[in-house]
Amino acid sequence: MNETMQLPLLRERFFRRERRSVREAREFVRCALADWGFGEVRADEVLVCVSELATNALVHGVPPGRGYRLVLWLRDEGQVRVEVHDSGDGEPGVREPEGESGRGLVIVEALADRWGVGERSPGKIVWCEFG
């Protein structure tokens, strides 16, 4: 990490409810992690989790005409936190996969050091942390 950076650092961006936003969210995070000098191995894990959380927001958390906000933090300890804010209801949780779906939070749980769900009105914040 660059020694001259003032920590914690924050980047955030709003994404519209459209498929390409998952790719755009990954690229947004990839650029931030590269700027911050975050380790390449863990960066790949962060990007996979960003894909899963953004996809879950699109499929389950974003009503038509809305979008989601992605917030990325780099903290003093070198820890990265990813938050996806959406306005949908429902309680995300790790469930038994059904066919091709239902693996998103299983993957997040396996790759991230911690993850959880926070309150937001309306909606929720699904987050994960690395480092």
Contact map, one row per residue, 1 for C-alpha under 8 A:
11100000000000000000000000000000000111000000000000000000000000000000000000000000000000000000000000000000000000000000000000000000000
11111000000000000000000000000000000110000000000000000000000000000000000000000000000000000000000000000000000000000000000000000000000
11111000000000000000000000000000000000000000000000000000000000000000000000000000000000000000000000000000000000000000000000000000000
01111100000000000000000000000000000000000000000000000000000000000000000000000000000000000000000000000000000000000000000000000000000
01111110000000000000000000000000000000000000000000000000000000000000000000000000000000000000000000000000000000000000000000000000000
00011111100000000000000000000000000000000000000000000000000000000000000000000000000000000000000000000000000000000000000000000000000
00001111100000000000000000000000000000000000000000000000000000000000000001110000000000000000000000000000000000000000000000000000000
00000111110000000000000000000000000000000000000000000000000000000000000011110000000000000000000000000000000000000000000000000000000
00000111111000000000000000000000000000000000000000000000000000000000000011100000000000000000000000000000000000000000000000000000000
00000001111100000000000000000000000000000000000000000000000000000000001111000000000000000000000000000000000000000000000000000000000
00000000111110000000000000000001000000000000000000000000000000000000001110000000000000000000000000000000000000000000000000000000000
00000000011111000000000000000000000000000000000000000000000000000000111100000000000000000000000000000000000000000000000000000000000
00000000001111100000000000000000000000000000000000000000000000000000111000000000000000000000000000000000000000000000000000000000000
00000000000111110000000000000000000000000000000000000000000000000011110000000000000000000000000000000000000000000000000000000000000
00000000000011111000100010000000000000000000000000000000000000000011110000000000000000000000000000000000000000000000000000000000000
00000000000001111100100000000000000000000000000000000000000000000111000000000000000000000000000000000000000000000000000000000000000
00000000000000111110100000000000000000000000000000000000010001011111000000000000000000000000000000000000000000000000000000000000000
00000000000000011111100000000000000000000000000000000000010000000000000000000000000000000000000000000000000000000000000000000000000
00000000000000001111111000000000000000000000000000000000010000000000000000000000000000000000000000000000000000000000000000000000000
00000000000000000111111100000000000000000000000000000000000000000000000000000000000000000000000000000000000000000000000000000000000
00000000000000111111111110000000000000000000000000000100000000000000000000000000000000000000000000000000000000000000000000000000000
00000000000000000011111111000000000000000000000001100110000000000000000000000000000000000000000000000000000000000000000000000000000
00000000000000000011111111100000000000000000000000100000000000000000000000000000000000000000000000000000000000000000000000000000000
00000000000000000001111111110000000000000000000000000000000000000000000000000000000000000000000000000000000000000000000000000000000
00000000000000100000111111111000000000000000000001100100000000000000010000000000000000000000000000000000000000000000000000000000000
00000000000000000000011111111100000000000000001001100000000000000000000000000000000000000000000000000000000000000000000000000000000
00000000000000000000001111111110000000000000000000000000000000000000000000000000000000000000000000000000000000000000000000000000000
00000000000000000000000111111111000000000000000000000000000000000000000000000000000000000000000000000000000000000000000000000000000
00000000000000000000000011111111100000000000001001000000000000000000000100000000000000000000000000000000000000000000000000000000000
00000000000000000000000001111111110000000010001000000000000000000000000000000000000000000000000000000000000000000000000000000000000
00000000000000000000000000111111111000000000000000000000000000000000000000000000000000000000000000000000000000000000000000000000000
00000000001000000000000000011111111100000000000000000000000000000000000000000000000000000000000000000000000000000000000000000000000
00000000000000000000000000001111111111000010000000000000000000000000000000000000000000000000000000000000000000000000000000000000000
00000000000000000000000000000111111111000000000000000000000000000000000000000000000000000000000000000000000000000000000000000000000
00000000000000000000000000000011111111000000000000000000000000000000000000000000000000000000000000000000000000000000000000000000000
11000000000000000000000000000001111111000000000000000000000000000000000001000000000000000000000000000000000000000000000000000000000
11000000000000000000000000000000111111100000000000000000000000000000000000000000000000000000000000000000000000000000000000000000000
10000000000000000000000000000000111111110110000000000000000000000000000000000100000000000000000000000000000000000000000000000000000
00000000000000000000000000000000000011111110000000000000000000000000000000000000000000000000000000000000000000000000000000000000000
00000000000000000000000000000000000001111111000000000000000000000000000000000000000000000000000000000000000000000000000000000000000
00000000000000000000000000000000000000111111100000000000000000000000000000000000000000000000000000000000000000000000000000000000000
00000000000000000000000000000000000001111111110000000000000000000000000000000000000000000000000000000000000000000000000000000000011
00000000000000000000000000000100100001111111111000000000000000000000000000000000000000000000000000000000000000000000000000000000000
00000000000000000000000000000000000000011111111100000000000000000000000000000000000000000000000000000000000000000000000000000000000
00000000000000000000000000000000000000001111111110000000000000000000000000000000000000000000000000000000000000110000000000000000000
00000000000000000000000000000000000000000111111111000000000000000000000000000000000000000000000000000000000000110000000000000000010
00000000000000000000000001001100000000000011111111100000000000000000000000000000000000000000000000000000000000000000000000000000000
00000000000000000000000000000000000000000001111111110000000000000000000000000000000000000000000000000000000100000000000000000000000
00000000000000000000000000000000000000000000111111111000000000000000000000000000000000000000000000000001001100110000000000000001000
00000000000000000000010011001000000000000000011111111100000000000000000000000000010000000000000000000000000000000000000000000000000
00000000000000000000011011000000000000000000001111111110000000000000000000000000000000000000000000000000000000000000000000000000000
00000000000000000000000000000000000000000000000111111111000000000000000000000000000000000000000000000001101100000000000000000000000
00000000000000000000000000000000000000000000000011111111100000000000000000000000000100000000000000000001100000000000000000000100000
00000000000000000000110010000000000000000000000001111111110000000001000000000000000100000000000000000000000000000000000000000000000
00000000000000000000010000000000000000000000000000111111111000000000000000000000000000000000000000000000000000000000000000000000000
00000000000000000000000000000000000000000000000000011111111110000000000000000000000000000000000000000001000000000000000000000000000
00000000000000000000000000000000000000000000000000001111111111000001000000000000000101000000000000000000000000000000000000000000000
00000000000000001110000000000000000000000000000000000111111111000011000000000000000000000000000000000000000000000000000000000000000
00000000000000000000000000000000000000000000000000000011111111000000000000000000000000000000000000000000000000000000000000000000000
00000000000000000000000000000000000000000000000000000001111111000000000000000000000000010100000000000000000000000000000000000000000
00000000000000000000000000000000000000000000000000000001111111100000000000000000000001111100000000000000000000000000000000100000000
00000000000000001000000000000000000000000000000000000000111111110111000000000000000001110000000000000000000000000000000000000000000
00000000000000000000000000000000000000000000000000000000000011111110000000000000000000110000000000000000000000000000000000000000000
00000000000000001000000000000000000000000000000000000000000001111100000000000000000000000000000000000000000000000000000000000000000
00000000000000001000000000000000000000000000000000000000000000111110000000000000000000000000000000000000000000000000000000000000000
00000000000000011000000000000000000000000000000000000000000001111111000000000000000000100000000000000000000000000000000000000000000
00000000000001111000000000000000000000000000000000000000010001101111100000000000000001100000000000000000000000000000000000000000000
00000000000001111000000000000000000000000000000000000100110001000111110000000000000111100000000000000000000000000000000000000000000
00000000000111100000000000000000000000000000000000000000000000000011111000000000001111000000000000000000000000000000000000000000000
00000000000111100000000010000000000000000000000000000000000000000001111100000000011110000000000000000000000000000000000000000000000
00000000011110000000000000000000000000000000000000000000000000000000111110000000011110000000000000000000000000000000000000000000000
00000000011100000000000000001000000000000000000000000000000000000000011111000001111000000000000000000000000000000000000000000000000
00000001111000000000000000000000000000000000000000000000000000000000001111100011110000000000000000000000000000000000000000000000000
00000011110000000000000000000000000100000000000000000000000000000000000111110111100000000000000000000000000000000000000000000000000
00000011100000000000000000000000000000000000000000000000000000000000000011111111100000000000000000000000000000000000000000000000000
00000011000000000000000000000000000000000000000000000000000000000000000001111110000000000000000000000000000000000000000000000000000
00000000000000000000000000000000000000000000000000000000000000000000000000111110000000000000000000000000000000000000000000000000001
00000000000000000000000000000000000001000000000000000000000000000000000001111111000000000000000000000000000000000000000000000000001
00000000000000000000000000000000000000000000000000000000000000000000000011111111100000000000000000000000000000000000000000000000111
00000000000000000000000000000000000000000000000000000000000000000000000111100111110000000000000000000000000000000000000000000000111
00000000000000000000000000000000000000000000000000000000000000000000000111100011111000000000000000000000000000000000000000000011110
00000000000000000000000000000000000000000000000001000000000000000000011110000001111100000000000000000000000000000000000000000011100
00000000000000000000000000000000000000000000000000000000000000000000111100000000111110000000000000000000000000000000000000001111000
00000000000000000000000000000000000000000000000000001100100000000001111000000000011111000000000000000000000000000000000000001110000
00000000000000000000000000000000000000000000000000000000000000000001111000000000001111100000000000000000000000000000000100111100000
00000000000000000000000000000000000000000000000000000000100011000011100000000000000111110000000000000000000000000000000001111000000
00000000000000000000000000000000000000000000000000000000000011100111000000000000000011111000000000000000000000000000000111110000000
00000000000000000000000000000000000000000000000000000000000111100000000000000000000001111100000000000000000000000000000001110000000
00000000000000000000000000000000000000000000000000000000000010000000000000000000000000111110000000000000000000000000000001110000000
00000000000000000000000000000000000000000000000000000000000110000000000000000000000000011111000000000000000000000000000000100000000
00000000000000000000000000000000000000000000000000000000000000000000000000000000000000001111100000000000000000000000000000000000000
00000000000000000000000000000000000000000000000000000000000000000000000000000000000000000111110000000000000000000000100000000100000
00000000000000000000000000000000000000000000000000000000000000000000000000000000000000000011111000000000100000000000000000000000000
00000000000000000000000000000000000000000000000000000000000000000000000000000000000000000001111100000100110000000000000000000000000
00000000000000000000000000000000000000000000000000000000000000000000000000000000000000000000111110000110110000000000000000000000000
00000000000000000000000000000000000000000000000000000000000000000000000000000000000000000000011111000110000000000000000000000000000
00000000000000000000000000000000000000000000000000000000000000000000000000000000000000000000001111111110000000000000000000000000000
00000000000000000000000000000000000000000000000000000000000000000000000000000000000000000000000111111100000000000000000000000000000
00000000000000000000000000000000000000000000000000000000000000000000000000000000000000000000000011111100000000000000000000000000000
00000000000000000000000000000000000000000000000000000000000000000000000000000000000000000000000011111110000000000000000000000000000
00000000000000000000000000000000000000000000000000000000000000000000000000000000000000000000000011111111000000000000000000000000000
00000000000000000000000000000000000000000000000000000000000000000000000000000000000000000000011111111111110000000000000000000000000
00000000000000000000000000000000000000000000000000000000000000000000000000000000000000000000001110011111111000000000000000000000000
00000000000000000000000000000000000000000000000010011001000000000000000000000000000000000000000000001111111100000000000000000000000
00000000000000000000000000000000000000000000000000011000000000000000000000000000000000000000111000000111111110000000000000000000000
00000000000000000000000000000000000000000000000000000000000000000000000000000000000000000000011000000111111111000000000000000000000
00000000000000000000000000000000000000000000000010010000000000000000000000000000000000000000000000000011111111100000000000000000000
00000000000000000000000000000000000000000000000110010000000000000000000000000000000000000000000000000001111111110010000000000001000
00000000000000000000000000000000000000000000000000000000000000000000000000000000000000000000000000000000111111111110000000000000000
00000000000000000000000000000000000000000000000000000000000000000000000000000000000000000000000000000000011111110000000000000000000
00000000000000000000000000000000000000000000110010000000000000000000000000000000000000000000000000000000001111111000000000000000000
00000000000000000000000000000000000000000000110010000000000000000000000000000000000000000000000000000000000111111110000000000001110
00000000000000000000000000000000000000000000000000000000000000000000000000000000000000000000000000000000000010111110000000000001111
00000000000000000000000000000000000000000000000000000000000000000000000000000000000000000000000000000000000010011111000000000001110
00000000000000000000000000000000000000000000000000000000000000000000000000000000000000000000000000000000000110011111100000000111100
00000000000000000000000000000000000000000000000000000000000000000000000000000000000000000000000000000000000000000111110000000111000
00000000000000000000000000000000000000000000000000000000000000000000000000000000000000000001000000000000000000000011111000011110000
00000000000000000000000000000000000000000000000000000000000000000000000000000000000000000000000000000000000000000001111100011110000
00000000000000000000000000000000000000000000000000000000000000000000000000000000000000000000000000000000000000000000111110111000000
00000000000000000000000000000000000000000000000000000000000000000000000000000000000010100000000000000000000000000000011111111000000
00000000000000000000000000000000000000000000000000000000000000000000000000000000000000100000000000000000000000000000001111110000000
00000000000000000000000000000000000000000000000000000000000000000000000000000000000001111000000000000000000000000000000111110000000
00000000000000000000000000000000000000000000000000000000000010000000000000000000000011111100000000000000000000000000001111111000000
00000000000000000000000000000000000000000000000000000000000000000000000000000000000011111000000000000000000000000000111111111100000
00000000000000000000000000000000000000000000000000000000000000000000000000000000001111000000000000000000000000000000111100111110000
00000000000000000000000000000000000000000000000000001000000000000000000000000000001110000001000000000000000000000011110000011111000
00000000000000000000000000000000000000000000000000000000000000000000000000000000111100000000000000000000000000000011110000001111100
00000000000000000000000000000000000000000000000010000000000000000000000000000000111000000000000000000000000100011111000000000111110
00000000000000000000000000000000000000000000000000000000000000000000000000000011110000000000000000000000000000011110000000000011111
00000000000000000000000000000000000000000100010000000000000000000000000000000011100000000000000000000000000000011100000000000001111
00000000000000000000000000000000000000000100000000000000000000000000000000001111000000000000000000000000000000001000000000000000111
